[in-house]
Amino acid sequence: MNDDRLPPVAPEVTATLVENLSPRLRKRLDAAVTKLGARPTHRDGDTVTIQVDDETELRLHAPGGVVATADAITCGCLLAPACVHRAAAACAAPTADPPPDLADRPTGAAPEPASVTDLGPTPATDLASVPDSASSPSSQEVASPAQRAAADALWSAGAAVLEAGIDGAGAVTQSALLRAAHTARIRHLPRAAGAALSVVTLLRAARAGDPSYRTADFVTALAELLGTAHRVGTASGAELDAARGRARRPYSPDGSLRLYGLFTEPVVTDSGHGGVRTWVAGTDGRLFTVGDVAPGGVGRAVGVADRAVRLGDTALTHRELGRAGLAVSGATVSPDGRLGAGKGVKAVTARGAAWTELPLAALWETPPSEQAARALRSTSRYADPDGGGSDLLFLDVELIGAVRESAGTCLLALSGTGIAVRLTVADDDPALAHRDNLMLLAAAPGTRLRIIGRLVPAPHPRLTLLACAHPTGQGTIDLGLDRLRRADLPDPAAPVHPAPPQPGGPGAHSPLYLLERRVEQTVSAGRAALGMLGDVTAETRRIRRAGLPTAAGLLTALCTSASQRERDLFGRLLPADTDSFATHWLTAALYTAAVADSLCAAAWEPVQEGPAAALSVPDQGPGRAVAQTAQH
């Protein structure tokens, strides 16, 4: 059975079915999920049938595409409805997201939910626990007791995942996370609830051997869950509003806008959605996007580029808008720059501007270091989702040639400030033009180009290449959609600059990875594996020599906490202190992310003569501040 063929199941449904199992059946649940995954399925309209055995069928009824109640999963076995099959099917199916607000689909103004029922289907038993206050949750200076209780439940569920590791976090542990996520959602804590759902999704991907799974993504999701849950209980005012998050991203009026097209990029998500996003700039340099993303994958992404933009009365396609202009009245804009397409929005086609003309030319005049710092504020692993900002960089570069890396081949280019930048493809799918265009550009060393790329946080300057000026100087190229030809390139006999064998930058050889790998090892194998490491003096000594004393102290504290177990008066081991260990792990995870961001920002500074800056600088800056905050 392919899990993708099962309809998504609401988190509270999965949690309820698992909680209703007897202790004996809970022990068999993981094996039942694996066994059920090998059984054939059949879809008939809104109903999916799983053939449990020759005489038993399991049905999932999903009106509207989502299994929203426990009664919608039925089984024909003799033990039903108290059988393990219903819970196993819910655990095998994808987790349903809250009411969709696709990140790149233009919508009208979306106000904040006025009531709990606006957030989706909620069991009646949970409604009684919702605070009676009719005021918006964002008006509270501190979290309510119900919100603090929900945050504590999320913390405990996340700490249990950290304690067990991926291999030990089976269906029962996941159901506890789903129950905590559902409770947090009805308590108006959508950011923490979303983080919990991300942890469950990544847990399932890791346990299923999904090739797209990355341990670093799981570390980010788990740290976001634990960090947000902690902040809800301690923050107030604006910081509390950020910790709560928003169930929907509201669109706010922005009056009349004169927009100039920059480029169009294809969008393909892991969830099977596809489409395009067109970037435009205002006269003041602000960046906006007009998107069209829906289920359909890469095929839809290629086709949608030539469909009309859904904004006002314009007949421009997305490709055309990337090179033309718009005059918009009654504009509505989300915090992340998406343009709304409500009924009150009027838009007509207007003249565009070349990248060398104002106002677009001003985007390339900002120093790369300032652009990288701005992009880091939006791409940081723990950035505020409502913080806005853009992760794009606008550079004038000279192409040097291809450089082979462990993950493949990238294009090396030299910026106007002397920084060697590595340019990689945004998507390797052969249906898109990214890879072919990059290889053609790599065959034309010495070519000078104006480019647009997306920052990749790394200890050396790195971008995914999205668009560039045409090598002939006529127009621009959307590198994911348009295909360059060899005839478009200048003479390949142009002089070639030698490529550096290793990435540069102050953090290129940082021993920070010694702490990062212990953080990742914990989520993979659990606390016990870290506790068996023994002496880490050699690692901490190396980290201190590199000027990172805070990192060395965090590594020592993390390993000590993992191996520390108290005994009672009779010498028996007491239960482990999961809260203390989770706090140490969270501190280390946030610290490594902050120092990595500092190293990335430092790598974009202009090349200067003399010795490189000491690595102790970021350790005394935001990284140390994050560590001290998390410890308290």
LUMROBA-975157 format. One record per residue (C-alpha): residue in three letters; x, y, z. Coordinates in steps of 0.25 Angstrom, whole numbers, padded with zeros to 4 digits, always signed. Each point is the difference from the previous one (the first is absolute). Example, Ala and Ser with C-alpha at 12.3 -4.5 7.8 and 13.67 -1.06 7.14 Angstrom:
BEGIN
ALA+0049-0018+0031 SER+0006+0014-0002 
! end
This chain:
BEGIN
MET+0000+0000+0000 ASN+0005+0014-0004 ASP-0002+0009+0012 ASP-0002+0012-0010 ARG-0013-0007-0004 LEU-0006+0001+0013 PRO-0008+0013+0003 PRO+0005+0009+0011 VAL-0005-0002+0014 ALA-0003+0011+0010 PRO+0011+0000+0011 GLU-0011-0001+0011 VAL-0006-0012-0007 THR+0013-0008+0000 ALA+0003+0004+0015 THR-0014-0004+0004 LEU+0001-0014-0007 VAL+0013-0003+0007 GLU-0004+0005+0013 ASN-0012-0010+0000 LEU+0009-0012-0002 SER+0003-0009+0011 PRO+0014+0000+0006 ARG+0002-0014-0007 LEU-0004+0005-0014 ARG+0008+0012+0001 LYS+0012-0008+0001 ARG-0004-0007-0013 LEU-0003+0013-0007 ASP+0013+0003-0007 ALA+0000-0015-0006 ALA-0014+0002-0004 VAL+0003+0013-0008 THR+0012-0007-0007 LYS-0009-0012-0003 LEU-0012+0009-0005 GLY+0010+0007-0009 ALA+0002-0013-0008 ARG-0015-0002-0003 PRO-0007+0004-0013 THR-0009+0013+0000 HIS-0012+0004-0009 ARG-0006+0014-0002 ASP-0014+0002-0003 GLY-0004+0015+0000 ASP+0002+0005+0015 THR+0002-0014+0005 VAL+0014-0008+0001 THR-0001-0015+0003 ILE+0012-0008+0006 GLN-0001-0015-0002 VAL+0005-0004+0014 ASP-0002-0015-0003 ASP-0008-0009-0009 GLU-0013+0003+0008 THR+0003+0014+0007 GLU-0001+0013-0006 LEU+0004+0014+0006 ARG-0007+0012-0005 LEU+0004+0015+0001 HIS-0011+0010-0004 ALA+0006+0013-0004 PRO-0011+0010-0004 GLY+0007+0012-0005 GLY+0013-0007-0001 VAL+0003-0001+0015 VAL-0004-0011+0011 ALA-0006+0010+0010 THR-0006-0009+0011 ALA+0004-0014+0006 ASP-0014-0006-0005 ALA+0005+0002-0014 ILE+0010-0011+0001 THR-0007-0014+0001 CYS+0005-0014+0001 GLY-0007-0013-0003 CYS+0008-0009+0010 LEU-0007-0006+0012 LEU+0007+0009+0010 ALA-0004+0013-0006 PRO-0002+0011+0003 ALA+0011-0002+0011 CYS+0009-0007-0010 VAL+0014+0004-0003 HIS-0003+0001-0015 ARG-0007+0014+0001 ALA+0011+0006+0008 ALA+0011-0006-0009 ALA-0007+0006-0013 ALA-0001+0014+0007 CYS+0015-0001+0003 ALA+0004-0005-0014 ALA-0008+0011-0007 PRO+0006+0014-0001 THR-0004+0011+0010 ALA-0010+0010-0004 ASP+0004+0014+0000 PRO-0008+0011+0006 PRO-0010+0007-0010 PRO+0009+0003-0012 ASP+0007+0013-0003 LEU+0009-0004-0011 ALA+0013+0009+0001 ASP-0001+0004-0014 ARG-0014+0001-0004 PRO-0006+0014-0001 THR-0012+0002+0009 GLY-0008+0011+0005 ALA+0001+0006+0014 ALA+0000-0011+0010 PRO-0004+0006+0014 GLU+0004-0007+0013 PRO-0009-0011+0004 ALA-0012+0006+0008 SER-0003-0013+0008 VAL+0006-0014+0003 THR-0009-0006-0011 ASP+0007+0008-0010 LEU+0013-0008+0002 GLY-0006-0013-0005 PRO-0008-0012+0006 THR+0001-0001+0015 PRO-0006-0011+0009 ALA-0011+0005+0009 THR+0008-0005+0012 ASP+0012+0010-0003 LEU-0009+0012-0002 ALA-0003+0000+0015 SER+0014+0003+0003 VAL+0001+0012-0009 PRO+0001+0013+0008 ASP-0013+0008+0001 SER+0007+0013-0004 ALA-0006+0005-0013 SER+0012+0010-0003 SER+0011-0004-0009 PRO+0011-0008+0006 SER+0011+0010-0005 SER-0006+0010+0010 GLN+0005-0007+0012 GLU+0013+0004+0006 VAL+0003-0014+0005 ALA-0004-0013-0004 SER-0013-0006+0007 PRO+0001-0012+0009 ALA-0006-0008-0011 GLN+0010+0004-0010 ARG+0011-0003+0010 ALA-0005-0014+0003 ALA-0001-0002-0015 ALA+0015+0005-0002 ASP+0004-0009+0012 ALA-0006-0012-0007 LEU+0007+0003-0013 TRP+0013+0001+0007 SER-0002-0013+0007 ALA-0004-0007-0013 GLY+0012+0006-0007 ALA+0010-0004+0011 ALA-0006-0014-0001 VAL+0004+0000-0014 LEU+0014+0005+0003 GLU+0001-0011+0011 ALA-0003-0012-0009 GLY+0006+0005-0013 ILE-0006-0003-0014 ASP+0001-0015+0002 GLY-0007+0000+0013 ALA-0011+0011-0004 GLY-0011-0010-0005 ALA-0015+0002-0002 VAL-0003+0002+0015 THR+0010+0011+0001 GLN-0005+0007-0013 SER-0014-0001+0005 ALA+0004+0008+0013 LEU+0006+0011-0009 LEU-0013+0000-0009 ARG-0009+0002+0013 ALA+0009+0011+0005 ALA+0000+0007-0014 HIS-0015-0001+0000 THR-0001+0006+0014 ALA+0009+0011-0003 ARG-0007+0003-0013 ILE-0014+0002+0007 ARG+0008+0008+0011 HIS+0004+0010-0011 LEU+0015-0004-0001 PRO+0001-0003-0015 ARG+0015+0001-0001 ALA+0003-0010+0010 ALA-0011-0009-0005 GLY+0006+0001-0014 ALA+0014-0004+0005 ALA-0006-0012+0007 LEU-0006-0005-0013 SER+0013+0002-0007 VAL+0007-0008+0010 VAL-0010-0011-0002 THR+0001+0000-0015 LEU+0015+0000+0000 LEU+0000-0011+0010 ARG-0008-0009-0009 ALA+0009+0004-0012 ALA+0012-0004+0008 ARG-0006-0013+0005 ALA-0005-0004-0014 GLY+0014+0003-0006 ASP-0005+0011-0009 PRO+0012+0004-0009 SER-0004+0015+0002 TYR+0001+0000+0015 ARG+0011+0008+0006 THR+0005+0000+0014 ALA+0002+0014+0000 ASP-0014+0003-0003 PHE-0005-0008+0012 VAL+0010+0007+0009 THR-0006+0013-0005 ALA-0015-0005+0002 LEU+0003-0006+0014 ALA+0007+0013+0005 GLU-0011+0009-0006 LEU-0010-0009+0008 LEU+0008+0001+0013 GLY+0004+0014-0001 THR-0014+0005-0003 ALA-0006-0008+0011 HIS+0010+0006+0010 ARG-0003+0014-0005 VAL-0015-0001+0001 GLY+0002-0002+0015 THR+0010+0011+0003 ALA-0002+0011-0011 SER-0010+0012+0000 GLY-0005+0011-0009 ALA+0006+0000-0014 GLU+0009-0012+0003 LEU-0012-0008+0004 ASP-0007+0003-0012 ALA+0012-0005-0009 ALA+0000-0013+0008 ARG-0015-0002-0002 GLY+0001+0003-0015 ARG-0012+0001-0009 ALA-0010-0010-0005 ARG+0000+0007-0013 ARG+0008+0011-0006 PRO-0009+0013-0001 TYR+0001+0009-0012 SER+0000+0015+0003 PRO-0004+0011-0009 ASP+0012+0007-0007 GLY-0006+0010-0009 SER+0005+0002-0014 LEU+0013-0006-0005 ARG+0008+0001-0013 LEU+0007-0013-0002 TYR+0011-0005-0009 GLY+0003-0014-0003 LEU+0013-0007+0003 PHE-0001-0015-0003 THR-0009-0012+0002 GLU+0004-0013+0007 PRO-0006-0014+0000 VAL-0005-0005+0013 VAL-0001-0015+0003 THR-0002-0005+0014 ASP+0002-0013+0007 SER-0015-0001+0003 GLY-0003-0001-0015 HIS-0004+0014-0003 GLY+0006+0008-0012 GLY-0001+0013-0006 VAL+0008+0013-0002 ARG+0003+0013+0008 THR+0003+0013-0007 TRP+0008+0010+0007 VAL-0003+0015-0002 ALA+0006+0013+0006 GLY-0006+0013+0004 THR+0005+0014-0003 ASP+0006+0000+0015 GLY+0007-0013-0002 ARG-0010-0009+0007 LEU-0001-0014-0005 PHE-0013-0007-0002 THR-0005-0013-0006 VAL-0012-0005-0009 GLY-0001-0015+0001 ASP-0009-0012-0005 VAL+0003-0013+0007 ALA-0009-0011+0001 PRO+0000-0016+0000 GLY+0007-0004-0013 GLY+0015-0002+0002 VAL+0011+0004-0010 GLY-0009-0001-0012 ARG-0009+0010+0005 ALA+0011+0010+0003 VAL+0005-0001-0014 GLY-0014+0003-0006 VAL-0005+0010+0010 ALA+0011+0010-0004 ASP-0008+0003-0013 ARG-0013+0002+0007 ALA-0006+0014+0003 VAL+0004+0006+0013 ARG-0012+0000+0009 LEU+0000+0014+0005 GLY-0009+0011-0005 ASP-0003+0002-0014 THR+0013-0003-0006 ALA+0002-0010-0011 LEU+0015-0002+0002 THR+0005-0014+0002 HIS+0010-0003+0011 ARG+0012+0000-0010 GLU-0005+0013-0005 LEU-0002+0007+0013 GLY+0015-0004+0004 ARG+0004+0010-0011 ALA-0011+0010+0000 GLY-0007+0009+0010 LEU-0013+0001+0008 ALA-0008+0012+0005 VAL-0008-0005+0012 SER-0011+0007+0008 GLY-0006-0005+0013 ALA+0012-0009+0002 THR+0000-0010+0011 VAL+0013-0006+0005 SER+0003-0011+0010 PRO+0012+0001+0010 ASP+0009-0008-0009 GLY-0003+0009-0012 ARG-0011-0008-0008 LEU-0009+0008-0007 GLY-0015-0003+0002 ALA-0010-0002-0011 GLY-0013+0005+0007 LYS-0012+0006-0007 GLY+0004+0014+0003 VAL+0014-0002-0006 LYS+0002+0007-0014 ALA+0012-0002-0008 VAL+0003+0004-0015 THR+0013-0003-0008 ALA+0010+0011+0000 ARG+0014+0002-0006 GLY+0011-0008+0007 ALA+0015+0004+0002 ALA+0013-0007-0003 TRP+0009-0004+0011 THR+0009+0011-0004 GLU-0010+0010+0002 LEU-0006+0007+0012 PRO-0007-0004+0009 LEU+0005-0015-0002 ALA+0015+0004-0002 ALA+0000+0005+0015 LEU-0002-0014+0004 TRP+0014-0004-0005 GLU+0007+0013+0007 THR-0002-0006+0014 PRO+0013-0006+0005 PRO+0000-0015+0000 SER+0003-0001+0015 GLU-0013+0009+0003 GLN-0008-0009-0009 ALA+0005-0013+0007 ALA-0003+0006+0013 ARG-0014+0003-0004 ALA-0003-0013-0006 LEU+0005-0007+0012 ARG-0011+0006+0008 SER-0010-0007-0008 THR+0008-0013-0003 SER+0005-0002+0014 ARG-0005-0014+0005 TYR-0008+0006+0012 ALA-0004+0013-0007 ASP-0014+0006+0004 PRO-0010-0005-0011 ASP-0006+0014+0000 GLY+0013+0007-0001 GLY-0001+0003-0015 GLY+0012+0003-0008 SER+0006-0006-0012 ASP+0011-0011-0002 LEU+0004+0005-0014 LEU+0014+0006-0003 PHE+0003+0009-0012 LEU+0014-0001-0005 ASP+0009+0003-0012 VAL+0010-0011-0002 GLU+0010-0006-0009 LEU-0001-0014-0003 ILE+0013-0009+0003 GLY-0005-0014-0002 ALA-0005-0013+0005 VAL+0004-0005+0014 ARG-0002-0015+0004 GLU-0005-0002+0014 SER-0005-0012+0008 ALA-0014+0003-0003 GLY+0002+0003-0015 THR+0005+0011-0009 CYS-0002+0015+0002 LEU+0004+0012-0007 LEU+0011+0009+0006 ALA-0001+0015-0002 LEU+0007+0013+0004 SER-0008+0011+0006 GLY+0003+0015-0002 THR+0005+0000+0014 GLY+0010-0011-0002 ILE-0008-0011+0007 ALA+0000-0014-0007 VAL-0015-0004+0000 ARG-0004-0015-0003 LEU-0013+0000-0008 THR-0008-0013+0000 VAL-0013-0005-0006 ALA-0014+0003+0007 ASP-0006-0013-0005 ASP+0007-0012-0007 ASP-0013-0005-0006 PRO+0003-0002-0015 ALA-0013+0006-0004 LEU+0005+0013+0005 ALA+0012+0008-0007 HIS+0008+0003+0012 ARG+0011-0011-0002 ASP+0002+0001-0015 ASN+0001+0015+0001 LEU+0010+0000+0011 MET+0009-0010-0008 LEU-0001+0009-0012 LEU+0004+0012+0009 ALA+0012-0008+0006 ALA+0005-0002-0014 ALA+0002+0016-0002 PRO+0010+0004+0010 GLY+0003+0015-0001 THR-0015+0004-0003 ARG-0005+0012+0009 LEU-0014-0002+0004 ARG-0011+0007+0009 ILE-0006-0011+0008 ILE-0011-0002+0010 GLY+0002-0012+0010 ARG-0006-0005+0013 LEU+0009-0001+0012 VAL+0005-0013+0005 PRO+0004+0001+0015 ALA+0014-0006+0000 PRO+0014+0004+0005 HIS+0004+0004-0014 PRO-0008+0009-0010 ARG-0010-0008-0007 LEU-0013+0002-0008 THR-0010-0008-0008 LEU+0000+0007-0014 LEU-0014+0005-0004 ALA+0002+0010-0011 CYS+0010+0007-0008 ALA+0002+0011-0011 HIS+0001-0006-0013 PRO+0015-0002-0004 THR-0003+0008-0013 GLY-0005+0011+0009 GLN-0014+0000-0006 GLY-0010-0003+0010 THR+0000-0010+0012 ILE-0001-0015+0002 ASP-0009-0008+0010 LEU+0010-0011+0002 GLY-0011-0010+0005 LEU-0009+0002-0012 ASP+0008+0006-0012 ARG+0011-0008-0006 LEU+0013+0006-0005 ARG+0007-0004-0013 ARG+0015-0002-0002 ALA-0002+0011-0011 ASP-0004+0010+0011 LEU+0013-0001+0007 PRO+0013+0007-0003 ASP+0013-0006-0005 PRO+0003-0012+0009 ALA+0015+0003-0002 ALA-0001+0012+0010 PRO+0011+0000+0011 VAL-0003-0010+0011 HIS+0003+0004+0015 PRO+0005-0010+0009 ALA-0011-0006+0009 PRO+0003-0001+0015 PRO+0001-0014+0004 GLN-0009+0002+0013 PRO-0010+0010+0004 GLY+0005+0012+0006 GLY-0005+0009+0012 PRO+0003+0001+0014 GLY-0008-0012+0004 ALA+0005-0010-0011 HIS+0008-0008+0010 SER-0008+0003+0012 PRO-0001-0012+0010 LEU-0014+0004+0003 TYR-0004-0013-0006 LEU+0005-0008+0012 LEU-0012+0006+0008 GLU-0010-0001-0012 ARG+0002-0015-0002 ARG-0002-0003+0015 VAL-0013+0008-0002 GLU-0004-0008-0012 GLN+0004-0013+0006 THR-0009+0002+0012 VAL-0013+0002-0009 SER+0005-0013-0008 ALA+0003-0009+0011 GLY-0006+0006+0013 ARG+0006+0004+0013 ALA+0006-0013+0003 ALA+0010+0000-0012 LEU+0005+0013+0004 GLY+0002-0004+0014 MET+0009-0012-0004 LEU+0010+0010-0007 GLY+0009+0001+0013 ASP+0011+0010+0000 VAL-0001+0012-0010 THR+0012+0007+0005 ALA+0007-0001-0013 GLU-0012+0006-0008 THR-0002+0012+0010 ARG+0015+0003+0000 ARG+0000+0001-0015 ILE-0012+0009+0001 ARG+0006+0009+0010 ARG+0013+0002-0008 ALA-0009+0005-0012 GLY-0005+0011+0009 LEU-0014-0006+0003 PRO+0000-0002+0016 THR-0015+0001+0001 ALA-0001-0012-0010 ALA+0009-0008+0008 GLY-0007+0003+0013 LEU-0014-0004-0007 LEU+0006-0013-0006 THR+0005-0004+0014 ALA-0013+0003+0007 LEU-0008-0007-0011 CYS+0008-0013+0002 THR+0000+0001+0015 SER-0015+0002+0000 ALA-0002-0012-0009 SER+0008-0010+0009 GLN-0005+0006+0013 ARG-0010-0010+0007 GLU-0003+0001+0015 ARG-0003-0012+0009 ASP-0009-0002+0012 LEU+0005-0005+0014 PHE+0000-0014-0005 GLY+0009+0003-0012 ARG-0012-0001-0010 LEU+0001+0009-0012 LEU-0011+0011+0001 PRO-0007+0005-0012 ALA+0009+0009-0009 ASP-0002+0015+0001 THR-0005+0003-0014 ASP-0003+0014+0002 SER+0014+0004+0004 PHE+0006-0008-0012 ALA-0010+0006-0010 THR+0004+0014+0005 HIS+0015-0003-0002 TRP-0003-0006-0014 LEU-0008+0012-0004 THR+0011+0010+0005 ALA+0010-0007-0009 ALA-0009+0000-0012 LEU-0003+0014+0001 TYR+0014+0004+0002 THR+0005-0008-0012 ALA-0010+0007-0009 ALA+0003+0014+0006 VAL+0015-0002-0003 ALA-0002-0006-0013 ASP-0008+0012-0004 SER+0012+0009+0005 LEU+0010-0008-0008 CYS-0009+0001-0012 ALA-0001+0015+0001 ALA+0015+0002+0002 ALA+0003-0008-0012 TRP-0008+0011-0008 GLU+0009+0011+0005 PRO+0009+0006-0011 VAL+0014-0006-0002 GLN+0010+0007+0009 GLU+0015-0002+0001 GLY+0006-0006+0013 PRO-0004-0011+0009 ALA-0014-0005+0000 ALA-0009+0004+0012 ALA+0001-0009+0012 LEU-0011-0010+0002 SER-0002+0005+0014 VAL-0008+0012-0006 PRO-0013-0007-0003 ASP+0002-0008+0013 GLN-0001+0013+0008 GLY-0011+0005-0008 PRO-0014-0005-0003 GLY+0004-0014+0002 ARG+0004+0002+0014 ALA-0012+0008+0003 VAL-0009-0011-0005 ALA+0006-0010+0008 GLN-0001+0009+0013 THR-0015+0002-0003 ALA-0003-0014-0002 GLN+0007-0004+0012 HIS-0008+0009+0009 
! end
